[in-house]
Amino acid sequence: MRWNLRLRAAEKGIWKSTEMRRLLAEAGLEISSGKMSGLWTGTPTTIRLDDLDVICAVLDCSPAELLIREPDKVAARRPRREQAVGDQAPAPVVRLGRQRSTPPA
């Protein structure tokens, strides 16, 4: 996911994080300057849904406009299977629960 806050804010004429922070405070969301800086300059690792709701209300947008999917990055993380043509990989063994040894005979 790519965080699109700055571009979305610029489309609404908001050019500075201090201005965005003031608008969020007016909407009832008090954000520290450090947290606002993180939201403004980078991609947050976490964000509360309540906070996202207020940000969307201030920018008059949906979460889909702030969080941009990046399918290429997802595909790059997928493990690759390299097999020769015609080779059949053994079926995976599904093991559920605790692995216990058999009792002595």
N, C-alpha and C positions, 0 to 999 in steps of 0.2 A: 504494500500500500504506500502511496505517496500522499503526504499531507499538503493540502492546497490552501491553507489559511491565508497566506500573504497575497496570493493572486486573487482569491475571492474578495478579500478586504479591499484590494486596489480597485477592483471592479465597482465597489461601492464608494470609492473616493476616500478610503481610509488608508493613509500612507505611513503612519507611525504606530508602533506598538502602544505608546502611551495613550494615543487617541482611542485605540481599540480597547485598551484596559478601562478607560473612562466610560466608554459606551457599555461595556460589560457590567461595570459597577452600577450604572444607571438602571440596568436590567436586573440587578439583584445578584450578580456574581462577582464577589470580591476575589481577585487573583493577585498574588504577590508579584512584585516586579520580576523576580527570578523565574517564577513559573510562566509568566507572560513572555519573558524573553525566550524561554524554551519552546513555547508554542509558536512564537513568531519566527524564530530562526531555524528551527529544526523540525524533525518528525517526532512527536511524543510516542513513547513506548506504551503508555497507558493514558486514558482519558476517561473521566467519569461520564456516564451517559447524561446525567443532569447538566454537567458543564457543557457537553456537546449540544444539548438541547438549547441552552441559552445562547451559545455562539451562533447556532443556526438561526435563532430568532433575531439576533442583532444583525446578522448578515443577510437575512431573508433568503435562506437557502436550505437545502436538504443535506443530510450527512453524506449522501452520494457525491455532492459537489465539493465536499471537503476531503473525502477519502477516495483517492483515485486508484483503481485496481491496476496492477502491473502483472499481467499473466505471464510475460516472458521471464520475470524473476521467479515466479512459482515453478515454471517448467525447468528452469536452470537448477533448482534445488532438488528436483526429483532424481532419485538414484537411477543410474543407467545400467541396463542389463546388456552385457556383451556376450553373445553366444555365436558360435559358428552356425552357418545356415544348415538347417536340418537337425541340429543338436536338440535333444529334448531335455529340458531341465527337470530334475526330480521334483515331485510335488512336495510342497512344504508340509512338515509334520505339525499339526495343531496340538498343542499341549495345554490343557486347561487345568487349573487348580494346582495344588502342591504336588511336586514330583516325589513319589514315595517308592522305596525299594520293595521288592516282593518279600514276604515272610519266609524264614527258613523252612525247608521241607522236612 
